[in-house]
Each structure stands twice: as structure tokens, then as C-alpha cells.
Amino acid sequence: MKVRAFDNKLDKFIASLGKETGPKVVRAIELLEEFGPRLGMPHSRKVQDDIFELRIRGIQEVRIFYVFHKDSIILLQSFIKKSQKTPKKELDLALRRAKTLDSV
């Protein structure tokens, strides 16, 4: 499946990560593109409704929320996870962005 970013902020986010973490994020996105909905734990898991998270572990814990939309995977929101619990504001932003996809 084709992976697309919701906006151009994802490239800037990946570029801002360290030399160890950036390539891990790129590799995780490649895995998502290759395996699509078959990608499971520890790389991906369902979070809520139709929202999934791509999980990148390492020095920095990175999460990328995504949805399956038509014949693509849309990467909605990315962030560095700093606590056990997923920040509500990050999930809410991903949900709002996912809702706008239906009108596109």
C-alpha cells in the first residue's frame, strides 16, 4: 500500500530526530508500506476506532498515528512519547485529521 503523510510536517519531524532514531522511523514506515494491515505488534497496534499507531522503540519512543484510507495509508500525527499514557491532545489531533479525509 502507498504511504502518504497528511502534511509536510512529518518530514521535518523525522529530520529533527537523532541519528539513531530517524532511520528507525523510516524503516518502520517502509514496513508499514510493505505489510499494510498485516503489520502487527510490536510495530503497530490499533488505538481507537480506525486509528492505528506505528510504534518505534529506542532511545526516543516515537509514535505515528495513521489510518487506512481508500487504497492508501495516511500518516496523521507524529510525536515523541514521553510517558506511559498516550497524550490526549495528540490522539484528538489525529482524530480531527482523519475526519477531514472523508471530505477530500
LUMMARDO-869178 format. One record per residue (C-alpha): residue number from 1; residue in three letters; x negated, y negated, z negated. Coordinates in pm, 1 decimal. Example, Ala and Ser with C-alpha at 12.3 -4.5 7.8 and 13.67 -1.06 7.14 Angstrom:
<n: 1&res: Ala&xx: -1230.0&yy: 450.0&zz: -780.0>
<n: 2&res: Ser&xx: -1367.0&yy: 106.0&zz: -714.0>
//
This chain:
<n: 1&res: Met&xx: 0.0&yy: 0.0&zz: 0.0>
<n: 2&res: Lys&xx: -110.3&yy: -354.4&zz: 65.5>
<n: 3&res: Val&xx: -200.4&yy: -558.6&zz: -243.8>
<n: 4&res: Arg&xx: -133.8&yy: -932.9&zz: -239.6>
<n: 5&res: Ala&xx: -179.1&yy: -1199.6&zz: -503.5>
<n: 6&res: Phe&xx: 119.1&yy: -1414.8&zz: -598.5>
<n: 7&res: Asp&xx: -101.5&yy: -1723.7&zz: -564.9>
<n: 8&res: Asn&xx: -468.6&yy: -1816.8&zz: -522.5>
<n: 9&res: Lys&xx: -536.5&yy: -1825.2&zz: -898.7>
<n: 10&res: Leu&xx: -631.7&yy: -1456.3&zz: -906.6>
<n: 11&res: Asp&xx: -949.8&yy: -1511.9&zz: -702.3>
<n: 12&res: Lys&xx: -1053.3&yy: -1793.9&zz: -936.0>
<n: 13&res: Phe&xx: -977.6&yy: -1574.7&zz: -1237.9>
<n: 14&res: Ile&xx: -1191.4&yy: -1286.5&zz: -1107.9>
<n: 15&res: Ala&xx: -1476.2&yy: -1526.7&zz: -1022.9>
<n: 16&res: Ser&xx: -1465.5&yy: -1662.2&zz: -1379.5>
<n: 17&res: Leu&xx: -1522.3&yy: -1317.3&zz: -1532.5>
<n: 18&res: Gly&xx: -1863.9&yy: -1184.2&zz: -1627.0>
<n: 19&res: Lys&xx: -2091.6&yy: -980.3&zz: -1402.2>
<n: 20&res: Glu&xx: -1973.7&yy: -657.9&zz: -1564.5>
<n: 21&res: Thr&xx: -1602.2&yy: -731.0&zz: -1573.3>
<n: 22&res: Gly&xx: -1547.4&yy: -886.5&zz: -1228.7>
<n: 23&res: Pro&xx: -1648.2&yy: -574.4&zz: -1032.4>
<n: 24&res: Lys&xx: -1435.3&yy: -356.7&zz: -1263.5>
<n: 25&res: Val&xx: -1131.5&yy: -571.4&zz: -1183.3>
<n: 26&res: Val&xx: -1198.1&yy: -547.2&zz: -809.8>
<n: 27&res: Arg&xx: -1235.2&yy: -168.4&zz: -838.7>
<n: 28&res: Ala&xx: -908.5&yy: -138.8&zz: -1032.8>
<n: 29&res: Ile&xx: -728.2&yy: -336.7&zz: -761.0>
<n: 30&res: Glu&xx: -878.4&yy: -104.0&zz: -498.6>
<n: 31&res: Leu&xx: -748.8&yy: 196.5&zz: -694.8>
<n: 32&res: Leu&xx: -404.1&yy: 36.0&zz: -710.4>
<n: 33&res: Glu&xx: -409.0&yy: -19.5&zz: -335.5>
<n: 34&res: Glu&xx: -514.8&yy: 340.3&zz: -272.6>
<n: 35&res: Phe&xx: -279.8&yy: 518.9&zz: -512.9>
<n: 36&res: Gly&xx: 12.1&yy: 273.5&zz: -539.8>
<n: 37&res: Pro&xx: 290.9&yy: 401.8&zz: -763.3>
<n: 38&res: Arg&xx: 95.8&yy: 721.8&zz: -836.7>
<n: 39&res: Leu&xx: -168.4&yy: 528.5&zz: -1032.5>
<n: 40&res: Gly&xx: -109.4&yy: 600.3&zz: -1399.6>
<n: 41&res: Met&xx: -282.2&yy: 582.3&zz: -1735.2>
<n: 42&res: Pro&xx: -543.4&yy: 475.5&zz: -1821.4>
<n: 43&res: His&xx: -542.5&yy: 238.3&zz: -1522.1>
<n: 44&res: Ser&xx: -178.6&yy: 138.3&zz: -1507.2>
<n: 45&res: Arg&xx: 140.6&yy: 155.3&zz: -1708.7>
<n: 46&res: Lys&xx: 496.6&yy: 28.4&zz: -1692.9>
<n: 47&res: Val&xx: 555.2&yy: -268.3&zz: -1922.0>
<n: 48&res: Gln&xx: 916.2&yy: -375.0&zz: -1870.6>
<n: 49&res: Asp&xx: 1185.8&yy: -343.8&zz: -1603.1>
<n: 50&res: Asp&xx: 990.0&yy: -327.8&zz: -1276.6>
<n: 51&res: Ile&xx: 676.8&yy: -493.6&zz: -1417.6>
<n: 52&res: Phe&xx: 357.1&yy: -288.7&zz: -1445.2>
<n: 53&res: Glu&xx: 17.1&yy: -377.1&zz: -1584.0>
<n: 54&res: Leu&xx: -319.3&yy: -296.3&zz: -1436.0>
<n: 55&res: Arg&xx: -550.0&yy: -222.2&zz: -1728.1>
<n: 56&res: Ile&xx: -921.4&yy: -298.6&zz: -1707.3>
<n: 57&res: Arg&xx: -1122.4&yy: -195.0&zz: -2012.4>
<n: 58&res: Gly&xx: -1468.4&yy: -305.9&zz: -2111.4>
<n: 59&res: Ile&xx: -1639.1&yy: -596.9&zz: -2282.7>
<n: 60&res: Gln&xx: -1339.1&yy: -804.5&zz: -2178.2>
<n: 61&res: Glu&xx: -997.3&yy: -640.0&zz: -2176.4>
<n: 62&res: Val&xx: -824.2&yy: -766.4&zz: -1861.7>
<n: 63&res: Arg&xx: -460.4&yy: -716.9&zz: -1770.9>
<n: 64&res: Ile&xx: -289.8&yy: -793.2&zz: -1441.3>
<n: 65&res: Phe&xx: 88.5&yy: -774.6&zz: -1419.8>
<n: 66&res: Tyr&xx: 224.9&yy: -656.5&zz: -1086.1>
<n: 67&res: Val&xx: 540.0&yy: -538.3&zz: -910.8>
<n: 68&res: Phe&xx: 618.4&yy: -325.2&zz: -610.1>
<n: 69&res: His&xx: 797.8&yy: -549.9&zz: -361.8>
<n: 70&res: Lys&xx: 912.1&yy: -416.3&zz: -25.1>
<n: 71&res: Asp&xx: 602.0&yy: -249.1&zz: 120.4>
<n: 72&res: Ser&xx: 350.2&yy: -442.8&zz: -91.1>
<n: 73&res: Ile&xx: 213.1&yy: -468.9&zz: -440.7>
<n: 74&res: Ile&xx: 226.8&yy: -826.4&zz: -569.0>
<n: 75&res: Leu&xx: -20.5&yy: -922.8&zz: -843.1>
<n: 76&res: Leu&xx: 175.5&yy: -1170.3&zz: -1053.3>
<n: 77&res: Gln&xx: -33.6&yy: -1276.3&zz: -1351.9>
<n: 78&res: Ser&xx: -379.6&yy: -1202.9&zz: -1487.8>
<n: 79&res: Phe&xx: -527.8&yy: -1269.6&zz: -1828.7>
<n: 80&res: Ile&xx: -789.6&yy: -1159.7&zz: -2078.5>
<n: 81&res: Lys&xx: -626.7&yy: -963.2&zz: -2356.7>
<n: 82&res: Lys&xx: -745.0&yy: -1081.1&zz: -2697.3>
<n: 83&res: Ser&xx: -514.8&yy: -890.4&zz: -2931.7>
<n: 84&res: Gln&xx: -329.9&yy: -559.6&zz: -2955.7>
<n: 85&res: Lys&xx: 0.2&yy: -714.9&zz: -2855.1>
<n: 86&res: Thr&xx: 65.6&yy: -842.2&zz: -2503.6>
<n: 87&res: Pro&xx: 123.4&yy: -1220.2&zz: -2519.6>
<n: 88&res: Lys&xx: 490.8&yy: -1301.2&zz: -2460.6>
<n: 89&res: Lys&xx: 410.5&yy: -1611.0&zz: -2254.6>
<n: 90&res: Glu&xx: 205.9&yy: -1402.5&zz: -2007.3>
<n: 91&res: Leu&xx: 484.9&yy: -1147.8&zz: -1963.7>
<n: 92&res: Asp&xx: 750.1&yy: -1420.2&zz: -1933.6>
<n: 93&res: Leu&xx: 548.1&yy: -1590.4&zz: -1658.6>
<n: 94&res: Ala&xx: 516.8&yy: -1260.3&zz: -1470.5>
<n: 95&res: Leu&xx: 893.2&yy: -1202.0&zz: -1501.3>
<n: 96&res: Arg&xx: 969.5&yy: -1551.5&zz: -1368.5>
<n: 97&res: Arg&xx: 735.4&yy: -1499.9&zz: -1074.8>
<n: 98&res: Ala&xx: 888.2&yy: -1158.9&zz: -998.2>
<n: 99&res: Lys&xx: 1235.1&yy: -1313.2&zz: -986.0>
<n: 100&res: Thr&xx: 1121.2&yy: -1565.5&zz: -723.1>
<n: 101&res: Leu&xx: 1012.1&yy: -1282.2&zz: -492.5>
<n: 102&res: Asp&xx: 1373.0&yy: -1184.4&zz: -425.6>
<n: 103&res: Ser&xx: 1443.8&yy: -1526.3&zz: -277.8>
<n: 104&res: Val&xx: 1142.9&yy: -1511.6&zz: -45.1>
//
